[in-house]
Each structure stands twice: as C-alpha cells, then as structure tokens.
Amino acid sequence: MSLNPAPRSPAGFWKRYVAYFIDIVLVYIVLELLTRLFFSGGDAGASDQLQAMLSAVQHHQALSDDQTALLKRTAASLSSLLVFSSVAYVVIAGAYFALCESSVWQATLGKRLLGIKVVDADGARIGLERAFGRFFAAALSWLSFNIGHAMAACKPEHRALHDYIAGTRVENADPSRPQMPLWGWLIVAANALVFVLCSVGVAVAMALALGAANQF
C-alpha cells in the first residue's frame, strides 16, 4: 500500500445519477433491439383485433371465439416477453456493468462521460468477481424503495447501499474537477420535468376516472 495514498474524492449523488441514466439508456437500447429480433412475428390483423376486443370489454359485450383466442395468445406472449426481458436484462446489464467497472477504465461509458470511476476501499481497481457482486447487490438498493440509492447523497462518502455491501466507492477520476458538467444538469432537469408531467398526467387521469365512475 502506498505511504501517501491519493486523497479521496467521492462522486456526488447527481453525477452518479446522470451516469446511471446514460448507462441504462444504452442497456435498454440493446434490450429493445433483441426484443424486436426475437418477438418480431405476429398476426397481420392482431392490432385491429385487439382494438375490437378492448372496445367489447369497455361496452360489456361478450367476446367472440376469435377474440378469446387472441386474448389467450396475447397473455402468453406478454408472459414470454416478461421472462425474456428479465433474463436478458440480468445478462446484458450484469456483463456491461461488471466488465466495464473491472476494466482498466474502472467505469461504464456513463461514468467515463461524467469523469467518475469505481474503486475498492483502498482506492484500487476492483476485480471481476467484486464487480459482479456489486451489480447484484444493487438489487437491494432497488428493493429498499431506492433508499439504498439515496444513501449516495449522504456526505462525506457518498456511498450507496451496494457500495457498502461490495466494499466499493465511486470517486472522481480527476479530484480537481468534481463538478457536474452543465449538460449533466440539463439531463437532471429533463428527468425532473418528465416526472412532474407524468405525475400530473396520472393525477388528471385518476380524477377523470373517478368523475366518470360517479356518473354511473
């Protein structure tokens, strides 16, 4: 171990958030391409039949035999798609995060763009096993209703729950430049705007649904 270790420079919460946002967009682009590749078939008139089926349900009409069969096929397809997407995400995202964070980069593409990297407790590069462990430990951060991720906002270490479990830290690659770039703040602002609009949309939809229900 070095007698004069480099000073720690923990990456802030929002830099980590933007890096993850970039990474997850890249992962989901790959997932979307794979999904289209493996689930590209289907009946030519399936869309029209589904619309007719939904209309029948809304008007409390009995479904025809064709519509009932279509409903069963749709349910089976959705079940297969869910299983495929879940397995594909674990394989693709796991390989992406683990291989990148244990590489000489010590970072995913998103982290490199933000100038941050993953290190162990001593500030050294992590191995592949620890990188995979960190990826799977992140599931606990999700299962804790994102409290595990929010822990990264706590000073002074800015470590998430999965960092504590895996014995890792996320640091600024260049301690002299710890600030978030302007484009990173623009991504944060865009995400916040989408969240607000979605929240308002859900609230309006619920109000309309309740209003319609009260009319019956």
Order of alpha helices (4+ residues) and beta strands (2+ residues): alpha-alpha-alpha-alpha-beta-alpha-alpha-alpha-beta-alpha
